[in-house]
């Protein structure tokens, strides 16, 4: 997808060098429709430059900072030297992600998707998530719920979710905690089993969360949670321990959650 309009001063843009002159280089902006910028020789690299071609090549993809935009003169001034390595890597990754999202749009809606419909769907994702990639990633993690505030049809939402779940590699985090469970009742073993089933969610854990409870050593049980982000994982971990503790406490037992093992692994 290419944006219409103009970039803003201070913005980082990705472009391809399509012409090199003694006074600087012209950069075709990959993210903006029909836009081309000029990077003066003094902004190509730090220090004195004898030959521009010692620093850049035609066809090279670069990340540049927008210095100034003059719409009346159709001119965009750029700087390559003002972009540090971290900014360059981050921007290139963002650009690659949007290229992936562009391909996913084609998979979701077909090669014959007209520009107007494409733009309408893309703009909804941009408004809600900041980028198409983040919209597809959220759809892969949370399903249709992720798009409930987006002004798209049910068919469009279903197409995005299905494509996202088939193509998006979702990042996950893992957290671990422990819960001590004990029950003095004669049927305490059965009550502990019931508590462990409760800890595992009784089959009602959300799709984006993987939760596993394992025995460590009486009375200690390990809870491992995998989720899309730390807040979700931490919440699921504590809720799991709370569910288990509530079961044994109803029968006069005790349940205590802690983050570290009570004893070192043998």
Buried (B, 14 or more C-beta within 10 A) or exposed (E): BEBEEBBEEEEBBBBBBEEBEEEBBBBBBBBBEEBBBBBBBEBBBEEEBEEBEEBBEEEBEBBBBBBEBEEEEEEBBBBBBBBEEEEBEEBBEBBEBBBBBBEBBEBBBEEEEEEEEBBEBBEBBBEBBEBBBBBBBBBBBBBEBBBEEBEBEEEBBBBBBBBBBEBBEEEBBEBBBBBBBBBEEEEBEEBBEBBBBBBBBEEEBBEBBBBEBEEBEEBBBBBBBBBBEEEBBBBBBBBBBBBBBEBBBEBEBEBBBEEEBEEEEE
